[in-house]
Amino acid sequence: MVRWSLRVRLTVLYGGLFVFAGALLLGVTYFLVERSLDSRMGTSAGNLDVLPKKLNGVGTIEVNGQKINIPQAIIDYRAQQEQFRKDTLDSLVTGGAIALAGVGVVAGAFGWLVAGRALQPLSRITETARRIASAPDRGLHERIALAGPKDEVKELADTFDTMIERLDRSFDGQRRFVANASHELRTPLALNRALVELAVARPDTVPQTRQLGESLLSVNERHERLIDGLLTLAESETAIVETVPVDLAEVAQHVLDQAPPTDRKVSAQLRTAPTTGDPVLLERLTQNLVENAIRHNLAEGGWLSVHTATVDGRAQLVVSNSGPTVPKYEIETLFQPFRRLRGERVRSERTAERGFGLGLSIVRAVARAHGGEVTAEPRTGGGLSVTVTLPAT
């Protein structure tokens, strides 16, 4: 089904109305001319019909030495009248159709201009909305500020400006909250860590106190990781304000170099994959994928691989690992905050490496904030393969 634009539909409607009005006028004119011709020709025909009676049965007359057959002359004259009537009506129809076609073309062109003029404010609203959608964090400060009469279009533009203003205030409040929460939550934890480390480091500390201090440091570190994850998730779910060129291959190599030693076999095929974005968030994305691949890879002889490349015009990062079998219907659960697989919750209780269920949530949020997407597929034989695609530069 062909969907025409509003401007085309208005043009067709405007031109159609003019054509309909012209056709109606042509029909009325045709009817009046036909009635007028029939009236005049009927009167003339009646006079000709009584002419032979007035001539007392005379069939021929002589005019200027030429004999004229009166009945035949009447028949010829009536035939000429009918031909004149037919030619007149045909000329009226032909001329009217040509004029109607010309009026239709002119009306269509005029309707196109009028529709474009009438839809210009809507085009301005659409362009503003498109700019805001392409750069939501910076574009929220933009307004349409449409001038003109207080009609439906201006009311729509004013309503749109009101909505954007409220969204702008909401985003500003969210940014301030994240900044304040970052300070208010991290400062007490850092102070607690410093006090516990100081108490544990004292020479006269008894072993029981030192053991308690180490346990408190472990709990404090866990809380710091949780807060960092939540703040990263909150920051990554908003638009990226400043972007710089980033190569995913360099980010992946840096994360692998900084990763703690592991007995898993690590392989990397890092081809250049340039993109633009926030280097800190992209590093956190890659780090979460690598840490998840290590944490959930408990089997003997486990392995993980990291690949980067530019595929079909998009930068791509793929992290695969061996491990337990993951049902395909539970893949989406992995990307929800604080959600883990049922089997993984049991295994995590037996290990010191216990996560919060935020890793892949942060990965998806960061990818979408950069205009990309992340997908996961269970591997045959166990494990997972996670693919991140971002716009390439």
QUILIN-V298344 format. One record per helix or strand of 2 or more residues. SS is the DSSP state (h for helix, s for strand). FROM is the first residue (numbers start at 1). LEN is the number of residues. Records with the same first field share a line. If there is no record, write none. Layout:
SS: FROM-LEN ; FROM-LEN
This chain:
h: 6-49 ; 70-65 ; 136-4 ; 152-50 ; 207-30 ; 248-11 ; 279-17 ; 328-7 ; 342-8 ; 359-11
s: 60-4 ; 66-4 ; 244-4 ; 265-6 ; 274-4 ; 303-9 ; 314-8 ; 373-6 ; 384-9
